[in-house]
Amino acid sequence: MTSTFLPDKRTGPDIDVPPPAADSARGRARRRALNWFTAVGFQLPALVLFGALVLLPILFALYAAFFRWGGFGMPSDYIGVDNFTRLFDDPVFLGDLWRCLVLVLLSLALQLPFALAMAVLLNQRMRGRAVYRMLFFAPYVLSEAITGVLFSMIFAPDSGLADQVLSSVGLDGLGGTWFADPSTVMATLFLVMTWKYFGFHMMLYLAGLQSIPAELTEAALIDGANAWQRFRNVTLPLLAPTLRISVFLSVIGSIQLFDLVWVTTAGGPDHHSETMAVTMFQYGFKRYQVGYASAISVVMFGISLVFALAYQRFVLRRDLEGATTTMRGGGK
């Protein structure tokens, strides 16, 4: 009886033996660690800059707000919350809050609707609309300092362009001191703000309008809807996410308004155009009351943060949930 030797197929030289489960787990852990270190390496420079230029100043301003400090050396005269209690007894700061609210309401009631109307108009087919878009957006490209100097000359009493134009058409009575009159300074300032910023919001609305499918408007037209019905029932609901972002940017910009006011009026006359940022600058860099200025900056930051979180929670929630759902759906 003969026996035949059968080679073991499991140990043949040409057969790949799968690695043990422990080696596979170690490989996955090594790859995860490498990916983590790579991600941290790319993000570390940005995190360092953000911490040094944003987080540390915020924390130091919060620390300095509890001291009577002139800005030289380290704060040492601890006074607790006296700077914050002083804020809400200061008629100038309370006026700043009121003027901030007025600017926000005027922006929402006048500036943004005007920008929306111009966007709808320039979204139509018309000759030279690209030129109009460029002209209306151009003021936003100018710096606030240039805009402030320009309108300081335009609204200069008697010799300014605005008074000369009114005088040439026989409306001398409408001219005046503009920035120098407490009764007209806020209206004049808002006019300059609208000229400066409405083009930015107009371009936002134009981008939103051009993302609306034309088929929807055409279907509404076929169903017999007039222009107002098409705008109210088709265009406006689809433009709502863009409108919400525009409102958010407008409110935050009104709360933090500084450079345009500083160049045109420096908060005058007699604090009638002062904003929180201008008051903070006055106390911090003119009067060397840096502790009090830090308290103003903390309140400004708190107002902006509370508004941003509340707006995101109650207004932008549906937009953010839609974006998250889209991203998750795309990854499947």
Residue pairs with C-beta under 8 A, 6 or more apart in sequence:
9 15
10 17
58 301
61 294
61 297
61 298
61 301
62 294
62 298
63 75
64 75
64 290
64 291
64 294
65 83
65 84
65 291
65 294
65 295
65 297
65 298
66 75
66 78
66 79
66 80
66 81
66 83
66 291
67 75
67 76
67 77
67 78
67 79
67 291
68 77
68 79
68 82
68 83
68 291
69 75
69 76
69 77
69 290
69 291
69 294
70 288
70 289
70 290
71 284
71 288
71 290
75 291
79 291
83 291
83 292
83 294
83 295
84 295
84 298
84 299
86 292
86 295
87 93
87 292
87 295
87 296
87 299
88 94
92 271
92 274
92 279
93 276
93 279
93 296
95 271
95 272
95 274
96 274
96 275
96 276
96 278
96 279
97 276
99 186
99 273
99 274
99 275
100 254
100 255
100 257
100 275
100 276
102 186
103 186
103 190
103 193
103 254
103 257
103 275
104 250
104 251
104 254
104 255
106 190
107 193
107 250
107 251
107 254
108 247
108 250
108 251
110 190
110 194
111 190
111 193
111 194
111 197
111 198
111 201
111 250
112 198
112 201
112 243
112 246
112 247
112 250
114 194
114 198
115 198
115 199
115 201
115 202
115 205
115 246
116 201
116 202
116 205
116 243
118 136
118 198
118 202
119 202
119 203
119 205
119 206
119 209
120 205
120 209
120 231
120 235
122 129
122 132
122 133
122 136
122 202
122 206
123 206
123 209
123 210
133 202
133 203
133 206
136 198
136 199
136 202
137 199
137 200
137 202
137 203
138 199
139 147
139 195
139 196
139 197
139 199
140 196
140 197
140 199
140 200
142 150
142 196
144 196
144 259
144 260
144 263
145 259
145 263
147 192
147 195
147 196
147 260
147 263
148 192
148 259
148 260
148 262
148 263
148 264
149 263
151 192
151 195
151 264
152 179
152 263
152 264
153 160
153 161
154 160
154 161
154 162
155 162
155 178
155 179
155 188
156 163
156 178
157 163
157 176
157 177
157 178
157 180
160 178
162 175
162 178
163 172
163 175
163 176
166 172
166 174
166 175
167 175
176 184
177 184
178 184
178 185
178 188
179 185
179 188
179 189
179 264
179 265
179 268
179 269
179 273
180 268
180 269
181 269
182 269
182 270
182 272
185 265
185 268
185 269
185 272
185 273
186 272
186 273
189 260
189 261
189 264
189 265
189 273
192 260
192 264
193 257
193 260
196 260
197 250
197 253
201 246
201 249
201 250
204 242
204 245
204 246
205 239
205 242
205 243
205 246
207 242
208 238
208 239
208 241
208 242
208 243
209 235
209 239
212 234
212 235
212 238
212 239
216 234
216 238
217 230
217 234
217 235
220 229
220 230
220 233
220 234
221 230
225 233
225 234
241 319
244 315
244 316
244 319
245 316
247 315
248 308
248 311
248 315
248 316
251 307
251 311
252 304
252 307
252 308
255 276
255 300
255 303
255 304
255 307
256 277
256 300
256 304
257 275
257 277
258 275
258 277
258 278
258 281
261 267
261 273
261 274
261 275
261 277
261 278
262 278
262 281
264 273
265 273
266 278
267 273
267 274
267 275
267 278
267 279
267 282
268 274
274 282
276 296
276 299
276 300
277 300
279 296
280 293
280 296
280 297
280 300
281 293
283 289
283 290
283 292
283 293
283 296
284 290
284 293
284 294
285 293
312 320
